[in-house]
């Protein structure tokens, strides 16, 4: 019996090296948790029909804290992130983000690498990685390279990652200062963000937002303003010139501008 899945082809490598050779030699779409892929299949919006299943590659699930660097494998699930002692101690804002991504089923299946690769500007974990100044580790069959998170995306769901590369890990330096995360959605979980933000407060404040531009963005002018004597007032002026939210099915651009300003106020108040 034919179904919507009949024309699809699935490859299952036994190791990371085998996966990278397949990525080099064939046109394949990587999948793991499939929390976004299945939505696309259901709605018939996926153009890709050839996939490579990374789910069995346990080498990409490792979470390790070595010295001042926290390394999170691309296949680490949100549940494993929430439960890992080193993440809870070093990056509580990522734990907070993971706890608000979908329900338990999504948290058990969804992966951090998948959130990054998907590249949605509403991705809940992405503002955290931006203000944590994470590095994305990309690997191909021939080489490995590291790309700062803030230079990874080139446009809406577009990045510098090549077709033969996989995200294998996220490396995060030790974060100094008070960490903060907020998601604004229709409900607390299992809803796409209307707006999502993360911040770090220290002598050089950092703040990033999602759903205010084509990609998740750091807000350098807002950050610089927060560090001045005028502080919050100057930051709110800079913010409105720095973001470009759109109208869509979830919200209007004007609503997002107002909420973004409220989130900057909340960030500054909560971390005072």
C-alpha positions, 0 to 999 in steps of 0.5 A, spaced: 500 500 500 502 506 498 502 512 503 505 519 503 512 516 505 512 511 500 517 515 495 522 517 501 529 514 502 532 513 508 540 512 510 542 509 517 550 510 518 553 506 523 558 512 525 559 519 524 565 518 519 560 514 515 555 519 516 560 524 513 562 520 507 554 519 505 553 527 506 559 528 501 557 523 496 550 523 496 544 529 496 541 527 503 537 531 508 540 530 516 534 528 521 534 526 528 529 528 533 524 529 526 520 534 530 520 539 524 521 534 519 514 530 521 510 537 520 513 538 513 511 531 511 504 532 514 503 538 510 507 536 504 511 542 504 518 538 504 521 538 497 527 533 500 525 525 499 532 523 501 534 523 508 540 520 513 538 518 520 543 520 525 539 518 531 543 512 532 550 516 533 551 516 540 557 520 539 553 526 538 549 526 544 555 527 549 555 533 554 562 535 557 564 541 561 572 541 560 575 547 563 572 554 561 568 550 555 561 547 555 561 542 549 554 540 548 553 535 542 548 536 536 544 530 538 543 532 545 536 533 547 532 538 551 531 533 556 538 531 557 540 538 557 535 540 563 538 534 567 545 535 566 549 538 572 554 542 568 549 545 564 544 547 570 550 550 573 553 554 567 548 555 563 541 556 567 538 560 561 539 554 556 535 550 561 530 555 562 529 555 554 529 547 554 523 547 559 519 551 554 520 548 548 514 544 546 511 538 551 515 532 554 515 528 547 518 534 544 523 535 549 525 528 549 526 527 542 528 534 539 535 536 539 539 542 540 543 541 533 536 541 530 534 547 533 540 551 530 540 547 523 533 549 522 534 556 523 527 559 525 528 566 527 523 563 533 527 558 535 527 558 543 534 556 544 537 561 539 537 567 543 541 563 549 546 561 544 547 568 541 548 571 548 552 565 550 557 567 545 557 559 542 561 556 537 558 552 532 562 546 530 561 543 523 564 537 520 565 534 513 569 528 511 575 532 510 575 537 515 572 540 521 571 548 522 568 552 528 563 558 526 561 563 531 554 563 532 553 570 531 556 569 524 552 563 522 546 565 519 546 569 513 538 570 512 532 567 513 533 559 514 540 560 511 547 559 514 554 558 512 553 550 513 555 547 506 551 541 504 556 536 506 557 538 513 554 536 519 553 540 526 557 536 531 557 540 537 556 547 540 561 550 544 560 555 550 565 559 554 563 560 561 558 566 562 560 571 567 554 575 569 546 574 571 543 570 566 536 571 563 531 568 559 523 569 557 519 566 551 512 570 549 507 565 546 500 563 546 501 558 552 507 556 556 509 550 552 507 547 545 506 554 542 511 557 537 514 564 540 511 570 538 517 573 541 523 570 545 529 573 548 535 572 552 540 576 556 546 576 560 548 582 565 555 584 567 559 590 565 558 589 558 550 587 557 548 582 552 541 581 549 538 577 543 531 576 540 528 571 536 522 573 531 524 580 531 528 579 524 529 574 519 534 571 524 535 571 531 539 577 532 544 580 538 542 587 539 549 591 539 546 598 539 541 596 545 547 593 549 551 599 548 546 603 550 544 599 557 552 600 559 551 608 559 549 612 564 542 613 561 541 606 561 534 603 560 531 609 556 537 610 551 536 602 550 529 603 548 530 608 543 536 604 540 531 597 540 526 600 536 531 602 531 535 596 531 529 590 530 524 589 524 519 585 526 513 583 521 506 581 521 504 574 520 499 569 523 501 569 530 502 577 531 503 584 528 510 587 527 507 593 532 505 588 537 512 585 537 515 592 538 511 593 544 513 586 547 520 587 545 521 593 549 517 590 555 522 584 555 528 589 555 525 593 561 524 586 564 531 584 563 534 590 566 529 589 572 530 582 573 537 582 573 538 589 577 
